[in-house]
Amino acid sequence: MKGRKAHPFPAAGPRYLCKMVRLNACMNLELHSLLLALLTAVALNPATVIALIQDDGCEKDAYPPLWHQAHGSIEAFPAHSNKIIINAWNYEERLGVYKIMLNYSAKYFTAFGANNVGNILWGLPLQLGWQYRTGRLADPSNVTTCSHGAKQQTCISVRSWWASVNYYLAIIPFLGAMKAGFFGQLQHEIEILPPEERREDFCYSTADCHSRIPKLMDAWKSYFEYLLSTEQKSERPTASSFSTEKDEALHYLWEAHLVTTSYAVPKFRNRLKYTSSPEASFGENWASVVDFIAATHFPVDLQHTNYFQAFLPPRMLSEYDKALIVSDFSPEQNIVLFSFWALHKTNKLTGGILLLLWKMAMSTEAGRGVVQSLIETVTSWPGVRANVNTE
């Protein structure tokens, strides 16, 4: 018709408007789902949280399984031909790599709690411990006996998606710290043993890793360099000798974490074929949710990480498991499982717009403060701290 103005949007019309309304409604719904996934505990009775963090009626050890047996110094690892040998495919030894980093960085976090509980590196070994405890480091293909037999309990399978991604969140930070000079002058060269198969998927030294994945190495190097920069030189270092800003440290840590997962998660996607469909979906959902968590500068110290890992699936998912109706999961674990799925799906459908909006909301201290205050509400409940043994 002559004289009729064209609509400013070519696709405009009832169908277009309906689509936009549905999209906005969906995004609003999933922003609430995100908060639900991150902060489910806020709506719970404190007694429920306490029950979730207890293990068989006893106080839950705050540390990852076998933490006290793991080596806590580089010199404790075996040395051959003037080389320190670390087997990253043995759970205790990979855990030892984390323990070394935590021990060396403890002095930078003394202002945030006794016994190194405020160290923000705790999120990494606790996540490895959860993977170990729930069977996610075992060979999911059952081709090998890795982590299945009585003498194979500490074996980490290279066929495991979780284990392969975690390698980049354990060995790369460790080598990044070495490149930053965080451990000082080492007497021996460090040799990281490769797995028995698929060796080309990994790197094994500072030089090797920096040549192959420089962006990842530089990100972790920057984190440890930041810690070194906060040290005030004095003859007798004390808590006041360090000017570590926790939020700034979290910025460097999460930046390095995201650079690493953005590389490792797609790299090992083919490993998910060995698991059930629900488990594969959960793995991808979890990786997506980490992007949202990182934007909040979530304080991945010992206590905060322990509280919120209580809401993760306590075992591998089978083909018969469906979110919200997994019979041996708590109601809260079912809700979080579903929320992770809904969040990932919506972000994917919106082409990443949901994550972009969330990052914008979390880009200010005020935005992050809302989330942090909710987290503190949970962790300040009387009786919750008492049920996590950190001694």
KEZA-971006 format. One line per 5 residues: their letters; for each residue x, y, z of C-alpha. Coordinates in nm, 2 decimals, padded with zeros to 4 digits. Each point is the difference from the previous one (the first is absolute). Last residue first. Layout:
BEGIN
a	X/Y/Z ~ ...
***
This chain:
BEGIN
etnvn	04.17/-02.86/06.21 ~ -00.24/00.11/-00.27 ~ -00.30/-00.19/00.11 ~ -00.32/00.12/-00.17 ~ -00.29/-00.04/00.23
arvgp	00.08/00.29/00.22 ~ -00.02/00.23/-00.30 ~ -00.36/-00.09/-00.05 ~ -00.10/00.02/00.36 ~ -00.10/00.37/00.00
wstvt	-00.07/00.12/-00.35 ~ 00.27/00.24/-00.11 ~ 00.08/-00.20/-00.31 ~ -00.34/00.03/-00.15 ~ -00.05/00.37/00.05
eilsq	00.36/00.06/-00.11 ~ -00.09/-00.15/-00.34 ~ -00.31/00.23/-00.03 ~ 00.22/00.30/00.08 ~ 00.25/-00.11/-00.26
vvgrg	-00.27/-00.02/-00.27 ~ -00.12/00.35/00.07 ~ 00.35/00.13/00.03 ~ 00.09/-00.13/-00.35 ~ -00.25/00.25/-00.14
aetsm	00.12/00.28/00.23 ~ 00.36/-00.07/-00.08 ~ -00.07/00.04/-00.37 ~ 00.05/-00.23/-00.29 ~ -00.25/-00.26/00.14
amkwl	-00.30/00.14/-00.17 ~ 00.19/00.04/-00.33 ~ 00.13/-00.36/00.04 ~ -00.36/-00.12/00.05 ~ -00.11/00.18/-00.31
lllig	00.28/-00.15/-00.21 ~ -00.08/-00.35/00.14 ~ -00.36/00.04/-00.10 ~ 00.10/00.13/-00.34 ~ 00.20/-00.32/-00.08
gtlkn	-00.18/-00.08/-00.32 ~ -00.34/00.02/00.17 ~ -00.07/-00.37/-00.05 ~ 00.35/-00.09/00.15 ~ -00.06/00.22/00.30
tkhla	-00.34/-00.16/00.05 ~ 00.13/-00.36/-00.03 ~ 00.29/00.07/00.24 ~ -00.23/00.16/00.26 ~ -00.27/-00.27/-00.03
wfsfl	00.26/-00.28/00.05 ~ 00.17/00.16/00.29 ~ -00.34/00.07/00.16 ~ -00.11/-00.36/-00.04 ~ 00.31/-00.13/00.19
vinqe	-00.03/00.27/00.26 ~ -00.37/-00.10/00.06 ~ 00.09/-00.37/00.03 ~ 00.28/00.08/00.24 ~ -00.24/00.20/00.21
psfds	-00.26/-00.27/00.01 ~ 00.27/-00.24/00.12 ~ 00.12/-00.26/-00.26 ~ -00.08/-00.37/00.04 ~ -00.33/00.02/-00.19
vilak	00.12/00.21/-00.29 ~ -00.33/00.17/-00.09 ~ 00.09/00.37/-00.04 ~ 00.25/-00.07/-00.28 ~ -00.04/-00.34/-00.17
dyesl	00.22/-00.30/00.08 ~ -00.06/-00.33/-00.19 ~ 00.30/00.03/-00.23 ~ 00.22/00.03/00.30 ~ 00.15/00.30/00.17
mrppl	00.33/-00.03/00.18 ~ -00.02/00.04/00.38 ~ -00.07/00.26/00.27 ~ -00.15/00.25/-00.25 ~ 00.09/00.36/00.11
faqfy	-00.18/00.17/00.29 ~ 00.26/-00.08/00.27 ~ 00.25/00.17/-00.23 ~ -00.15/00.33/00.12 ~ 00.10/-00.03/00.36
nthql	00.35/-00.15/-00.07 ~ 00.09/00.28/-00.24 ~ -00.10/00.27/00.25 ~ 00.20/-00.16/00.28 ~ 00.33/-00.06/-00.18
dvpfh	00.02/00.31/-00.21 ~ -00.16/00.03/-00.34 ~ -00.13/00.35/00.06 ~ -00.24/00.05/-00.30 ~ 00.13/00.29/-00.21
taaif	-00.36/00.04/-00.12 ~ 00.11/-00.03/-00.36 ~ 00.17/-00.33/00.07 ~ -00.33/-00.16/00.11 ~ -00.16/00.08/-00.34
dvvsa	00.29/-00.14/-00.20 ~ 00.00/-00.30/00.24 ~ -00.36/-00.07/-00.10 ~ 00.11/-00.09/-00.36 ~ 00.25/-00.26/00.12
wnegf	-00.27/-00.15/00.23 ~ -00.25/-00.02/-00.29 ~ 00.26/-00.17/-00.22 ~ 00.07/-00.26/00.27 ~ -00.37/-00.04/00.09
saeps	-00.08/-00.08/-00.36 ~ 00.27/-00.26/-00.02 ~ -00.13/-00.15/00.33 ~ -00.36/00.00/-00.13 ~ 00.11/-00.16/-00.33
stykl	00.20/-00.28/00.18 ~ 00.38/00.02/-00.02 ~ 00.25/-00.12/-00.26 ~ -00.11/00.26/-00.26 ~ 00.10/00.27/00.24
rnrfk	00.36/-00.05/-00.10 ~ -00.07/00.16/-00.34 ~ -00.05/00.33/00.18 ~ 00.37/00.00/00.10 ~ 00.12/00.31/-00.19
pvays	-00.33/00.17/00.05 ~ 00.04/00.01/00.38 ~ 00.38/00.06/00.00 ~ 00.03/00.33/-00.18 ~ -00.30/00.20/00.15
ttvlh	00.09/-00.19/00.32 ~ 00.35/00.15/00.02 ~ -00.09/00.36/-00.09 ~ -00.29/-00.02/00.25 ~ 00.23/-00.12/00.28
aewly	00.26/00.27/-00.07 ~ -00.26/00.27/00.01 ~ -00.15/-00.16/00.31 ~ 00.34/00.02/00.18 ~ 00.09/00.35/-00.11
hlaed	-00.34/00.14/00.10 ~ 00.00/-00.20/00.32 ~ 00.34/00.16/00.10 ~ -00.16/00.34/-00.06 ~ -00.29/-00.09/00.22
ketsf	00.22/-00.13/00.27 ~ 00.24/00.30/00.01 ~ 00.34/-00.13/00.10 ~ 00.21/00.26/00.18 ~ 00.24/-00.23/00.17
ssatp	00.25/00.09/00.28 ~ -00.30/00.05/00.24 ~ -00.04/-00.37/00.03 ~ 00.36/-00.03/00.10 ~ 00.33/-00.02/-00.18
reskq	00.31/00.05/00.22 ~ 00.28/00.18/-00.18 ~ -00.23/00.21/-00.21 ~ -00.10/00.03/-00.36 ~ -00.37/00.08/-00.05
etsll	-00.15/-00.29/-00.20 ~ -00.29/00.10/-00.22 ~ 00.20/-00.03/-00.32 ~ 00.06/-00.37/00.06 ~ -00.37/-00.06/00.01
yefys	-00.05/00.18/-00.33 ~ 00.28/-00.20/-00.15 ~ -00.18/-00.32/00.10 ~ -00.31/00.11/-00.19 ~ 00.19/00.14/-00.29
kwadm	00.18/-00.34/-00.05 ~ -00.34/-00.16/-00.01 ~ -00.11/00.22/-00.28 ~ 00.34/-00.02/-00.18 ~ -00.01/-00.38/00.00
lkpir	-00.35/00.00/-00.14 ~ 00.07/00.25/-00.28 ~ 00.33/-00.18/-00.08 ~ -00.16/-00.33/-00.08 ~ 00.25/-00.19/-00.22
shcda	00.32/00.19/00.05 ~ -00.07/00.07/00.36 ~ -00.10/-00.35/00.07 ~ 00.32/-00.15/-00.14 ~ 00.22/00.25/00.17
tsycf	-00.17/-00.03/00.33 ~ 00.00/-00.37/-00.02 ~ -00.24/-00.29/-00.08 ~ -00.26/00.09/-00.26 ~ -00.32/-00.20/-00.07
derre	-00.22/-00.14/-00.27 ~ 00.30/-00.15/-00.18 ~ 00.03/-00.26/00.27 ~ -00.31/-00.18/-00.11 ~ 00.10/-00.32/00.18
eppli	00.21/-00.11/00.29 ~ -00.04/00.34/00.17 ~ 00.30/00.24/00.00 ~ 00.23/00.04/00.30 ~ 00.07/00.36/00.10
eiehq	00.37/00.06/00.05 ~ 00.12/00.28/00.22 ~ 00.37/00.10/-00.01 ~ 00.17/-00.01/00.34 ~ 00.15/00.25/00.24
lqgff	-00.29/00.24/-00.04 ~ 00.06/00.38/00.04 ~ -00.31/00.16/00.13 ~ -00.34/-00.17/00.01 ~ -00.18/00.30/-00.15
gakma	00.26/00.06/-00.27 ~ -00.28/00.11/-00.24 ~ 00.09/-00.29/-00.23 ~ -00.04/-00.24/00.29 ~ -00.34/00.14/00.09
glfpi	-00.11/-00.04/-00.36 ~ 00.13/-00.36/00.02 ~ -00.23/-00.07/00.30 ~ -00.29/00.19/-00.16 ~ 00.05/-00.21/-00.31
ialyy	00.02/-00.33/00.19 ~ -00.32/00.04/00.20 ~ -00.27/00.17/-00.20 ~ 00.13/-00.14/-00.33 ~ 00.00/-00.35/00.14
nvsaw	-00.36/00.07/00.12 ~ -00.12/00.00/-00.35 ~ 00.14/-00.35/-00.06 ~ -00.12/-00.13/00.33 ~ -00.36/00.12/-00.05
wsrvs	-00.01/-00.13/-00.35 ~ 00.12/-00.34/00.12 ~ 00.19/-00.20/-00.27 ~ 00.34/00.11/00.15 ~ -00.10/-00.19/00.31
ictqq	00.12/00.09/00.35 ~ 00.13/-00.29/00.20 ~ -00.03/00.04/00.38 ~ -00.23/-00.29/00.05 ~ 00.19/-00.24/-00.23
kaghs	00.11/-00.26/00.24 ~ -00.36/-00.10/00.10 ~ -00.11/00.02/-00.37 ~ -00.22/00.27/-00.16 ~ 00.23/00.31/00.01
cttvn	00.16/-00.09/-00.33 ~ -00.11/-00.36/-00.09 ~ 00.01/00.08/-00.37 ~ -00.26/-00.02/-00.28 ~ -00.27/00.09/00.26
spdal	-00.09/00.30/-00.23 ~ -00.05/00.22/00.30 ~ 00.36/-00.05/00.12 ~ -00.01/00.14/00.36 ~ 00.04/00.37/00.08
rgtry	-00.37/00.06/00.03 ~ -00.05/-00.26/00.27 ~ -00.19/00.23/00.24 ~ 00.28/00.03/00.26 ~ 00.26/00.06/-00.27
qwglq	-00.20/00.28/-00.17 ~ -00.08/00.16/00.34 ~ 00.37/-00.01/00.09 ~ 00.10/00.16/-00.33 ~ -00.26/00.28/00.08
lplgw	00.15/00.03/00.35 ~ 00.35/00.02/-00.16 ~ -00.11/00.29/-00.22 ~ -00.23/00.20/00.23 ~ 00.27/00.02/00.27
lingv	00.21/00.24/-00.21 ~ -00.19/00.29/00.16 ~ 00.20/-00.03/00.33 ~ -00.23/00.11/00.28 ~ 00.03/-00.33/00.19
nnagf	00.38/00.03/00.02 ~ 00.00/-00.13/00.36 ~ -00.13/00.33/00.13 ~ -00.22/00.24/-00.19 ~ 00.00/00.27/-00.27
atfyk	00.30/00.20/00.12 ~ 00.22/-00.30/-00.03 ~ -00.07/-00.01/-00.37 ~ 00.34/00.09/-00.16 ~ 00.19/-00.22/00.25
asynl	-00.19/-00.31/-00.13 ~ 00.12/00.04/-00.36 ~ 00.29/-00.25/00.03 ~ -00.21/-00.25/00.19 ~ -00.30/00.03/-00.24
mikyv	00.22/-00.05/-00.30 ~ 00.17/-00.30/00.15 ~ -00.33/-00.15/00.10 ~ -00.14/00.04/-00.35 ~ 00.30/-00.20/-00.15
glree	-00.05/-00.25/00.28 ~ -00.36/-00.06/-00.12 ~ 00.15/-00.10/-00.34 ~ 00.23/-00.24/00.19 ~ -00.28/-00.15/00.21
ynwan	-00.23/-00.04/-00.30 ~ 00.27/-00.17/-00.22 ~ -00.02/00.11/-00.36 ~ 00.21/00.31/00.07 ~ 00.30/-00.22/00.08
iiikn	00.26/00.25/00.12 ~ 00.37/-00.08/-00.03 ~ 00.26/00.24/00.15 ~ 00.31/-00.02/-00.22 ~ 00.36/-00.03/00.09
shapf	00.02/-00.34/-00.16 ~ -00.30/-00.12/00.20 ~ -00.18/00.19/00.28 ~ -00.31/-00.12/00.18 ~ -00.24/00.26/00.12
aeisg	00.06/00.14/00.35 ~ 00.23/00.27/-00.13 ~ -00.29/00.18/-00.17 ~ -00.18/00.04/00.33 ~ -00.34/-00.10/00.14
haqhw	-00.01/-00.36/-00.12 ~ -00.35/-00.16/00.03 ~ -00.09/-00.22/00.30 ~ -00.19/00.28/00.19 ~ -00.21/00.08/-00.31
lppya	-00.10/-00.36/-00.05 ~ -00.36/00.11/-00.08 ~ -00.03/00.38/-00.04 ~ 00.00/00.21/00.32 ~ -00.29/00.13/00.20
dkecg	-00.04/-00.34/00.18 ~ -00.37/-00.04/00.04 ~ -00.12/-00.05/00.35 ~ -00.16/-00.34/00.05 ~ -00.36/-00.12/-00.08
ddqil	00.11/-00.18/-00.31 ~ 00.17/00.32/-00.14 ~ -00.14/00.33/00.11 ~ -00.01/00.29/-00.24 ~ -00.36/-00.08/-00.11
aivta	-00.13/-00.03/00.35 ~ 00.14/00.33/00.10 ~ -00.16/00.16/-00.30 ~ -00.34/-00.15/00.08 ~ 00.03/00.11/00.37
pnlav	00.06/00.36/-00.13 ~ -00.35/-00.01/-00.16 ~ 00.04/00.07/-00.36 ~ -00.08/00.30/-00.21 ~ 00.35/00.14/00.02
atlla	00.15/-00.34/-00.09 ~ -00.12/00.02/-00.35 ~ 00.25/00.28/-00.06 ~ 00.18/-00.08/-00.32 ~ -00.26/-00.21/-00.17
lllsh	-00.29/00.22/00.13 ~ 00.18/00.32/-00.11 ~ 00.05/-00.15/-00.34 ~ -00.36/-00.12/-00.02 ~ -00.11/00.36/00.08
lelnm	00.20/00.12/-00.29 ~ -00.15/-00.29/-00.19 ~ -00.36/00.12/00.05 ~ 00.09/00.35/-00.11 ~ 00.17/-00.14/-00.31
canlr	-00.31/-00.21/-00.08 ~ -00.23/00.29/00.04 ~ 00.21/00.21/-00.22 ~ 00.02/-00.27/-00.27 ~ -00.37/-00.07/00.02
vmkcl	-00.08/00.37/-00.04 ~ 00.25/00.02/-00.30 ~ -00.16/-00.31/-00.17 ~ -00.35/00.14/00.05 ~ 00.11/00.33/-00.15
yrpga	00.15/-00.18/-00.30 ~ -00.31/-00.22/-00.06 ~ -00.24/00.30/00.04 ~ 00.20/00.22/-00.24 ~ 00.35/00.12/-00.04
apfph	00.25/-00.21/-00.20 ~ 00.12/00.30/-00.20 ~ 00.04/00.22/00.31 ~ -00.07/00.37/-00.06 ~ -00.34/-00.09/-00.13
akrgk	-00.05/00.14/-00.35 ~ -00.22/00.31/00.00 ~ -00.32/-00.03/-00.20 ~ -00.05/00.27/-00.26 ~ -00.07/-00.24/-00.28
m	-00.13/-00.34/00.09
***
